[in-house]
């Protein structure tokens, strides 16, 4: 399993390196000056090696009759898959947040910088909530917190427009009342 894992991990590393996967950190908006000892393709290749070794370990435990331990390792693999997929969701959210922020900044409106920051933060919060939910970490707390945040934003916007537009609404109501009296 180790030999097969090394060969497969090396193939995956080389394939990802050729197609440009190592630029994924720059695409996600991380500083290009950041030099790590491991490239992203190396990390994925190593994860492939670990996954193959874990699957072989599960089979070996099953053959030896350690079914409980084999099930435990299998559940660990499933949980690890949820974590990796949650990280992928957050990475896509980070990319989309950068794209939205750049698009809003390019509009050159009066409040473009503020709106770009607001768009980026809101997308990151949403992506973070989705990633944590996918990972299975405190689902109820995340659902409640996300609902409370959206609810409080809705109440804040309603209050801002309600109190801020009170005079305008009073003028329009007065005009409507006068026009109805004239029609009678």
C-alpha positions in Angstrom: 0.0 0.0 0.0 2.9 2.3 0.8 4.5 1.8 -2.6 1.2 2.2 -4.4 0.5 5.3 -2.3 3.9 6.8 -3.1 3.5 6.2 -6.8 -0.1 7.5 -6.9 0.7 10.5 -4.8 3.7 11.3 -7.0 1.5 11.1 -10.1 -1.1 13.3 -8.6 1.6 15.8 -7.5 3.1 15.9 -11.0 -0.3 16.2 -12.7 -1.4 19.0 -10.5 1.9 20.8 -10.9 1.6 20.6 -14.7 -2.0 22.0 -14.8 -1.0 24.9 -12.6 -2.6 23.9 -9.3 0.3 25.5 -7.4 -1.1 29.0 -8.3 -4.3 28.3 -6.4 -3.0 30.4 -3.4 -2.5 33.4 -5.6 -5.9 32.9 -7.1 -7.5 32.8 -3.7 -5.8 36.2 -2.9 -2.9 35.1 -0.7 0.3 37.1 -1.0 2.5 35.8 -3.8 5.6 36.6 -1.7 4.5 33.9 0.8 7.0 31.1 0.2 6.1 27.8 1.8 8.3 24.7 1.9 5.4 22.7 0.5 3.5 23.5 -2.7 -0.3 22.9 -2.8 0.3 20.0 -5.3 2.7 18.4 -2.8 0.1 18.7 0.0 -2.6 17.0 -2.2 -0.1 14.3 -3.2 0.7 13.6 0.4 -3.0 13.5 1.3 -3.5 10.9 -1.5 -0.7 8.8 0.1 -2.3 9.1 3.6 -5.7 8.2 2.2 -4.4 5.0 0.5 -2.5 4.0 3.6 -5.7 4.5 5.7 -7.8 2.4 3.4 -5.2 -0.3 3.5 -5.1 -0.1 7.3 -8.9 -0.5 7.4 -8.6 -3.6 5.2 -5.8 -5.0 7.4 -7.8 -4.5 10.5 -10.8 -6.2 9.0 -8.7 -9.2 8.0 -7.3 -9.4 11.5 -10.8 -9.4 13.0 -10.6 -5.9 14.6 -13.9 -4.8 13.2 -14.5 -2.1 15.8 -11.2 -0.4 15.2 -11.7 -0.7 11.4 -15.1 1.0 11.8 -13.4 3.7 13.9 -10.8 4.4 11.3 -13.5 4.4 8.6 -15.5 7.0 10.5 -12.3 9.1 10.9 -11.9 9.0 7.1 -15.4 10.2 6.6 -14.9 13.0 9.1 -11.7 14.0 7.4 -13.5 14.1 4.1 -16.1 16.5 5.6 -13.2 18.7 6.9 -11.5 18.7 3.5 -14.7 19.5 1.7 -15.5 22.2 4.2 -12.1 23.8 3.5 -12.8 23.6 -0.3 -16.2 25.4 0.3 -14.4 28.1 2.3 -11.7 28.4 -0.4 -14.4 28.9 -3.1 -16.1 31.4 -0.9 -12.8 33.3 -0.4 -12.3 33.4 -4.2 -15.9 34.6 -4.8 -15.4 37.2 -2.0 -12.3 38.6 -3.8 -14.1 38.6 -7.2 -17.1 40.5 -5.7 -14.9 42.9 -3.9 -12.8 43.7 -7.0 -16.0 44.1 -9.1 -17.6 46.5 -6.6 -14.3 48.4 -6.3 -14.0 48.7 -10.1 -17.4 50.4 -10.2 -15.9 53.7 -8.9 -19.1 54.7 -7.2 -19.1 57.1 -4.2 -19.0 54.3 -1.6 -17.2 51.7 -3.6 -14.6 50.8 -1.0 -17.1 50.5 1.8 -19.5 48.4 -0.3 -16.6 46.2 -1.5 -15.6 45.5 2.1 -19.2 44.8 3.0 -19.6 42.4 0.1 -16.4 40.6 1.0 -17.3 40.3 4.7 -20.8 39.1 4.0 -19.6 36.5 1.5 -16.9 35.3 3.8 -19.4 35.0 6.7 -21.8 33.0 4.5 -19.0 30.8 3.2 -17.7 30.3 6.7 -21.1 29.2 8.0 -21.5 26.8 5.0 -18.0 25.4 5.6 -18.6 24.8 9.3 -21.9 23.3 8.7 -20.4 20.9 6.1 -17.7 20.0 8.6 -20.4 19.1 11.1 -19.1 21.4 13.8 -21.9 22.7 16.0 -24.7 22.7 13.4 -27.4 24.1 15.7 -25.2 26.9 16.9 -24.2 27.9 13.4 -27.8 27.8 12.2 -29.0 29.9 15.2 -26.1 32.4 14.9 -26.6 32.8 11.2 -30.3 33.3 11.6 -29.7 35.9 14.4 -27.3 37.8 12.3 -29.6 38.0 9.3 -32.6 38.9 11.6 -30.7 41.6 13.3 -29.5 43.1 10.0 -33.1 43.1 8.8 -34.3 44.8 11.9 -31.5 47.4 11.7 -32.2 48.2 8.1 -36.0 48.4 8.8 -35.3 50.8 11.7 -32.9 52.9 9.7 -35.3 53.3 6.9 -38.3 53.7 9.1 -36.8 56.3 11.4 -34.8 58.0 8.7 -37.7 58.1 6.2 -40.3 59.2 8.7 -40.5 62.8 7.4 -40.6 61.7 3.7 -43.4 59.2 4.6 -45.3 61.8 6.5 -45.1 64.2 3.5 -46.3 61.6 1.1 -49.1 60.6 3.4 -50.1 64.2 3.7 -50.1 64.7 -0.1 -52.3 61.5 -0.5 -54.7 62.7 2.1 -55.0 66.2 0.4 -55.5 64.6 -3.0 -58.3 62.3 -1.6 -60.0 65.3 0.0 -59.9 67.3 -3.3 -61.5 64.3 -5.2 -64.5 64.3 -2.8 
